[in-house]
Amino acid sequence: MQNLSEQLPAKIKTVWRISALIVFVCGLIVWAILAWVIGHFDWPSWLNYPAGILVVGGFALELTLVPYRYRFWRYQLTATDVEIESGFIFHQQTAVPISRIQNVTLQAGPLFQLFGLQTVEVETAATSHEIAGVLPATAEQLKQQLMALAQQEDLDES
Amino acid sequence: MKAKHLHPAALLYFGYHSLKEGLVWLFAILAFNFSDKLTRWALWLGLAVSVLLVGSAILKYLCFRYEINEREVVLYSGIIFRRQTHIAYEKIQTLQTHQWFYLRPFGLLSLQIETSGHSSDEAEAILPVVSHQVLAEIRAYRDVAKNGAPDSLAKSAEELTEKQAGGAHYRIKARDLNLYALTSLGVVPLLIGIWVIYDRVTEVLPQKYVDSTAATLAHQSVLFLLGLAVFLLAFSLLVSYLMVVNRYFHFEVRQEKQQVITSKGFLQQNNVTASLAKIQAVVCSQSFLRQSLRLATVQIVIASKTADEEKDDNLVLLPVLNQGQALSRAHEFIDWLPPTAQGLELVDGRGRWRILRNSLLPTAIAAATCSTFWWPYGAWSLAVLPLATWIGYYAGTNTGVGLASNDVLLAQKGHLLTRKLYLIPKAKVQSLSQKQTPWMKKAGLSHLIIRVRAGNRAERVEVRYLPMDKVSGIYEWYKRGADQ
């Protein structure tokens, strides 16, 4: 497998870290509630440890994996297809020919909006594939290109 | 044409469906009174429910109308929430009819129209009871719509007429049907079904009946219980055999005007018309049992639900054939299909070993855990190890990929002792992935994931532990000609 040309914008790393932080805070709240329940209802107190390890360890792991995730997440758009690549342990590369694409969706959650990023989702007759986090200009260009190419194809064929 | 009502016999159809829905309520009323005699209010309630059911059936019939014009079929339905379904002829993927034996003398049938829309599991349109003329009318309109539109797969006019004249045809022989039914592993789901029904019944029945039955059984001799088990098994086998014979009775398939038409069934005759251009893939499958008898089944994958109860969503093209002939016979019906599986390359020793390991290792760990924690009875779990070895070995020796031509991809898997060979035209592969771990990269291996549309969902065919260069070759092949 050859690495694809385009990387996600570097600020996606910040978004990932922030979302990891949000998950961590939520985890902490759940842990606090658990600790209170344990004290109040005389549940076995050792339950605190696995919960704590899960919350703190999960957060630490998530943070450490951010640079790796960033490094291996790549995409590429040519005249005939979209390619998406991700993962280090399970390294996967997918080709979606533009002639198979049925529709393209752009979306952005609150965090993505704050950082000016967008998710591009391409859908075929069978599956959907996502490029998570590109700059709006890139997203727009991607969409334009996909739609222009898709319009040339006979959509009734599939 | 003005919108019409269905044939009056459809009242029975709606009545039957109302009854099926209402039976739960009637049963609930009955269950509340199980210990007592029927009280008066229960009787009144039962009567009220019955009237409601009959009334709703009649209302449903009155509200259901259909219209057939040059452009589309329109369905009007719903009592409170009015629904209008429009189906353009060009979008029809399959036309399916069901005809119960008692409706045959009257020339009535149930018609199902399917498109590739994937909003629900049901067919887009069901006309429960209509006459043969309606079917003929829709078919005629559809043929006009299809031939008017440019069709990339349509051949020249001469070739088309030649096809029509000598269209391929296959009819199952009695011996083959018998063999097919005998080798069907349908008894396994049937036994599970019996167990589920038993489970439900014991849940619904009051506890005292269950207990007394259990007590009666417990007093019987071992011989009697063994006899009962054997009887149940033999009975299930017989039922499964009869079910398959009933479903595939007089199985027939023919090619006509770029369509394949299959018909089958004894008590209920089932007829499916599918357009050749809409075929997403062809699957040639063999369970280990049929493989040992050198028999194979050919199915076609279509982008709509064809509601074939035995085998997921796929439509059976040729139920049972000698494995050497299967593809060459299927080729007569489907032009692009290669007559043999030439080009398929099975995984090598490295891949076989890893597939075996993946099957064996989790089982071994589970069995070891069971044996340690529940010694000595847990050690019985070690008995599954030979089975896991067999499954893993089977999977390993039956996995492979290849290119049959520049347009057809071959992929074979051996999942749970059933070998499946997928033959997929390049134009119908929706997306393709290659996947590997760092360790696989070192060993020069890679997985290949092929996604095609099947029924109302995506079928993901993952062929594992293939040589890396083979996989990247196929990946490049797919990208290269994707726009053709």
HADDOCK unambig.tbl for C-alpha pairs under 7 A between the chains (distance, minus, plus):
assign (segid A and resid 1 and name CA) (segid B and resid 472 and name CA) 6.93 0.50 0.50
assign (segid A and resid 80 and name CA) (segid B and resid 482 and name CA) 6.98 0.50 0.50
assign (segid A and resid 80 and name CA) (segid B and resid 483 and name CA) 6.31 0.50 0.50
assign (segid A and resid 89 and name CA) (segid B and resid 437 and name CA) 4.97 0.50 0.50
assign (segid A and resid 89 and name CA) (segid B and resid 438 and name CA) 6.17 0.50 0.50
assign (segid A and resid 90 and name CA) (segid B and resid 435 and name CA) 6.54 0.50 0.50
assign (segid A and resid 90 and name CA) (segid B and resid 436 and name CA) 5.67 0.50 0.50
assign (segid A and resid 90 and name CA) (segid B and resid 437 and name CA) 4.90 0.50 0.50
assign (segid A and resid 91 and name CA) (segid B and resid 435 and name CA) 5.44 0.50 0.50
assign (segid A and resid 91 and name CA) (segid B and resid 436 and name CA) 5.25 0.50 0.50
assign (segid A and resid 91 and name CA) (segid B and resid 437 and name CA) 5.89 0.50 0.50
assign (segid A and resid 92 and name CA) (segid B and resid 433 and name CA) 6.62 0.50 0.50
assign (segid A and resid 92 and name CA) (segid B and resid 434 and name CA) 5.66 0.50 0.50
assign (segid A and resid 92 and name CA) (segid B and resid 435 and name CA) 4.15 0.50 0.50
assign (segid A and resid 92 and name CA) (segid B and resid 436 and name CA) 6.51 0.50 0.50
assign (segid A and resid 93 and name CA) (segid B and resid 433 and name CA) 5.33 0.50 0.50
assign (segid A and resid 93 and name CA) (segid B and resid 434 and name CA) 5.35 0.50 0.50
assign (segid A and resid 93 and name CA) (segid B and resid 435 and name CA) 6.34 0.50 0.50
assign (segid A and resid 94 and name CA) (segid B and resid 431 and name CA) 6.97 0.50 0.50
assign (segid A and resid 94 and name CA) (segid B and resid 432 and name CA) 5.57 0.50 0.50
assign (segid A and resid 94 and name CA) (segid B and resid 433 and name CA) 4.02 0.50 0.50
assign (segid A and resid 94 and name CA) (segid B and resid 434 and name CA) 6.50 0.50 0.50
assign (segid A and resid 95 and name CA) (segid B and resid 431 and name CA) 5.76 0.50 0.50
assign (segid A and resid 95 and name CA) (segid B and resid 432 and name CA) 5.38 0.50 0.50
assign (segid A and resid 95 and name CA) (segid B and resid 433 and name CA) 6.21 0.50 0.50
assign (segid A and resid 95 and name CA) (segid B and resid 479 and name CA) 6.96 0.50 0.50
assign (segid A and resid 96 and name CA) (segid B and resid 430 and name CA) 6.88 0.50 0.50
assign (segid A and resid 96 and name CA) (segid B and resid 431 and name CA) 4.77 0.50 0.50
assign (segid A and resid 96 and name CA) (segid B and resid 432 and name CA) 6.84 0.50 0.50
assign (segid A and resid 97 and name CA) (segid B and resid 479 and name CA) 6.94 0.50 0.50
assign (segid A and resid 97 and name CA) (segid B and resid 482 and name CA) 5.80 0.50 0.50
assign (segid A and resid 99 and name CA) (segid B and resid 483 and name CA) 6.17 0.50 0.50
assign (segid A and resid 100 and name CA) (segid B and resid 430 and name CA) 5.90 0.50 0.50
assign (segid A and resid 124 and name CA) (segid B and resid 430 and name CA) 6.25 0.50 0.50
assign (segid A and resid 125 and name CA) (segid B and resid 430 and name CA) 6.85 0.50 0.50
assign (segid A and resid 125 and name CA) (segid B and resid 453 and name CA) 6.29 0.50 0.50
assign (segid A and resid 126 and name CA) (segid B and resid 430 and name CA) 6.42 0.50 0.50
assign (segid A and resid 126 and name CA) (segid B and resid 451 and name CA) 6.90 0.50 0.50
assign (segid A and resid 126 and name CA) (segid B and resid 452 and name CA) 5.97 0.50 0.50
assign (segid A and resid 126 and name CA) (segid B and resid 453 and name CA) 4.73 0.50 0.50
assign (segid A and resid 126 and name CA) (segid B and resid 457 and name CA) 6.33 0.50 0.50
assign (segid A and resid 126 and name CA) (segid B and resid 458 and name CA) 4.48 0.50 0.50
assign (segid A and resid 127 and name CA) (segid B and resid 458 and name CA) 6.19 0.50 0.50
